[in-house]
Amino acid sequence: MARERIYTKTGDDGTTGLFYGGRVRKDSEQPRAYGSVDEAQAVMGLARAEVGKGTELDGVLVALERDLYVLMAELATLPANRGKLTPGMSSVTPAMVEHLEQLIDTYSERFEPPTEFVVPGENKVSAWLDLARTVVRRAERHALAVAEAPSEVGPYLNRLSDLLWTLARWHEGTSRLAKGD
């Protein structure tokens, strides 16, 4: 059996195919939005690689990265095809957002919250999580143009950035505050 090639050459004209059909320019709103999510997922992968497989944080991040595939599928679908999406498999659900809120609450209880702005970089894992948080914030801004209500993409990305901040602070144990040590 011949192996399918990774390159198709169909994007050489500056367009990309979308989920459930259609093509758009690679610099249009949809690829910009799901591309930012893809970047966030990759940075979360760097945090996973640093923390090590089998750790509690690794398990949390793997689940979040899988959620981002669902979110990217929704962002990569033309509005006319959104009815074809399956909740929880190719579109974000309110339950997915609620799950992030539960995780934020759980991990927030494991450390004393900083009273000042935090200076990122106490350790590599928290630094990667803070970078992922900023990429998620960018993805949230880009998604505004693509995922209109009643989509749960915006709330999901908003909570995800909060969760990444929370996980970074939890992993640090204590943070270096902006005013000094």
QUIGI-V970503 format. One line per field, one symbol per residue. phi: phi as a letter, one per 30 degrees, with the letter a starting at -180 (. if undefined). psi: psi as a letter, one per 40 degrees, with the letter a starting at -180 (. if undefined). burial: + if it has 24 or more other C-alpha atoms within 12 Angstrom, else -. Layout:
phi: ???
psi: ???
burial: ???
//
This chain:
phi: .dddddccidcddicbdcdijjbbddcddddddddddddddddddddddddjdidededddeddddeddddddddccdedcddddceicbbdcedddddddddedddddcadddcbdccdjdaddddddddeeddddddddddedccdececdeedddddddddddddddddibcddddkd
psi: hhhhidieeeeeeeiiiihfiiiiideidddddddddddddddddddddddiieiddddddddddddddddddddfhiddedeeihhedeihidddddddddddddddeeihiieiihhifdidddddddddddddddddddddedgiifieddddddddddddddddddddciihidea.
burial: ---------------++++---------++++++++++++++++++++--+-----++-+++-++++++++++++++++--+--+----++++--++--++-++--++----+----+-+----++++++++++++++++++++-++---++++++++++++++++++++++-++------
//
